[in-house]
Amino acid sequence: MEKTKIKGWNHIIIATDNDNVVSVTSRDFNHEIAGVLHKFLNAPLNTQQNRIITNILIFTEIELNKTLDLFQDYQEYKEIEFLKSCIGYLKTNKKTDTLKFTFYNE
């Protein structure tokens, strides 16, 4: 099945803690790994050319570590740094147990 080509659009994931931005990642829809992080996080990728928020999900450090483990074969990708930043934030901020991830297109 051929991948849908969406020219000039990215999918964005923003991790926040009480509206404070912790980490952000974006990926061009046409990149070979587009949507892999969405898949690992069980958040369907919005392939429409609109800026609608498609998912808002809450993740714990344990869940993010499990997702990071799935990326063991993708170490060169920036999604790794996004996840590591989120995990590091949760480890150092003991008052915070979860992060909110907002998924949308731009």
N, C-alpha and C positions, 0 to 999 in steps of 0.2 A: 504494500500500500504506500503510495507516494505521500510524503509529508506536505501539509498545507504550507504554501509560501505566503507569508505576510510581510510585505516590504515596508521597511521603515518603522516597525513597531517592536517594542521590547515588552517583556513581562517583568514586573517588579515585585519584590518581596521586601516589606519593611517590618523589622522586629522592633517592638516598643515595650516599654515598661511604664505604665501610667502616663502615656503620651510622650515620654522621652524616647527619642530614637536611639536604639542600641546598635543596630546594624542594618545595612541595606544591600541588596544585590539585584542586579538586572541582567537580562540575557536577551539577545536578539532572537526573535522567533526562528530565524533561518539558521542559527547555529546548530551544529550536530547534537549538542547536549541540551538544547532547549527543552524544557519541561521535565527533565530528569529529577530535579529537586522537587518539583511539584508532585511527581509520581511517588517519590520516596516519602513525602509528607502526606500522601493521600489527599491532595488538593487538586482537583481537575484544572487543567490549563484552559483558560479562556482563549479560544482561537478567533474570536470576533474582533474586528477593528473598532473597539470602543474602549472607553476609559472606565468602565464600570468595575467596582470592587467585586471580585468573584468569590472570594473566601476570606473569612476572618477566623483564624484558628488559634488555640492556646496550646503551647508546648512546654513541657518540663525539661529539666536538664537530662534526665534519663532518656526521654524520647529523642532529644536532639543528639545525644551520644549514639543511640542506636542508628539514627539517620546518618551520622558521620561515618559510622562503621560501614554502611552501605556504599559510601564513596571511596572505599579503599582502592579501587581501580581507577579513580578519577582525580588523583592527587594534584594534577596540574591545573584544575579548574577553580575559578574564583568562588564558587559555591562553598568550597572547603573553608575559606577564610571567613565567609559569612557565618557559617555554623560555629566555627571556633570562637569567633567574637561573641556570639550569643551564649555559648557554653561558658566561656570565661567570665562574662558578665554575671551569669547565674551563680557561678562558683564564688565570686568575690562579693556579691551582694546578698548576704544571707537573709535579708528581709524579703527577698523576691524569690518565689518558687517557680514562677512561670513567666513566659513572654508571649505577647500577642503578635501574631504574624498576619499582616494584611497583604493580600494578593491582588494585583490589578495590572492593567495594560497601560502603556504610554506610547 
